[in-house]
Amino acid sequence: MGEEPSGPAPFEPGVRRARPLDRGELVRLGEAARSHVGHHRGGDVYQEREGRPDPLRDSLDADLAAADAGSALVLVGGLGPVAVGYAVVRLEETVNGRLAVVSDLFVEPDARGVGVGRALMEAVVEWATDSGCHGVDAEVLPGDRSTKNFFEAFGLVARKITVHRSLGERSPDGSRG
């Protein structure tokens, strides 16, 4: 008697370098990442100061161009053919040499826990090592314990804490109401 078919194999997590054809998916994932950041303490000020600039498409195009020039890396993480995450890392020159700075690393909530984020971060660390970097930096908002734990699993530890005091509500023109 033959074995019963077990159904299709689940999609395996994978990572590849982003291409210009991925712009639409990168923008979609970037918007989802912004929404995720906005729900965390400090997310609003982070978006104003350190977050990805608008318009998303243009800032991602700039990163794709920098990746073509070798000073950045833009990755798409997927489950089979479906894009569910992305990462952007840039090279920065410091007094002591090169530093890889992760500006974006996001996986859709429904696709977490299956290895896509791990595959993205492993590719980032490999690229940083191959690029001669002396370290990798990434930022985590306060209270985002799962992201902090994720980065700590790759040996990243806190080296700086930024503190902030809000001075009240601001109108869109920047004045205080």
C-alpha positions, 0 to 999 in steps of 0.5 A: 500500500502506498503512502498518502500524499501529505499535501504541498510542502509549506513555503520556505523562508527566503531572501534575495536582493531587491530589484526595481521591479520590487518597488511596489512591494517595498512601498507596501511593506514600508507603509506597514512598517510605518504603521507598526512603528506608530503604535509604539511609544516614541514612534511618532517622534521617531518617524519625524526624525529618523524614519524613512522620508516621504515619499516612500517610493522615492526614498526606496528608489534612492536606497536601490540606487545606493545598493547598485553603487555598493553602499547599501543593501536592500533585501526582500524576504519571502515565503515562497514567491510571496514578499512578506518582509524587507530590510535596508542597510547602509554603510556609514564611515566612522572614525574606526571604519565602516559601520552597517546601519539597519534602517528598515527590517520588517516582516508582516505580523502574520508571517513572523516566527517562521524564519523570514526575519532571521534570514533577512538579518543573517543576510545583513550580517553576512553583507556587513562582514563581507563589506569590512564593517566593524559592527552593525547598528539598528534601532528599537523603540522603547517597549518593543521587547520582541524586536529588542529580543530579535536583535539581541539574538544576533548579538546586538546590544544597547549602546545608546538610549535616547530620552525625550520630553514632549512639550504638548500638542503641535499643529501641522505648521509646528506651532503649539496649540 
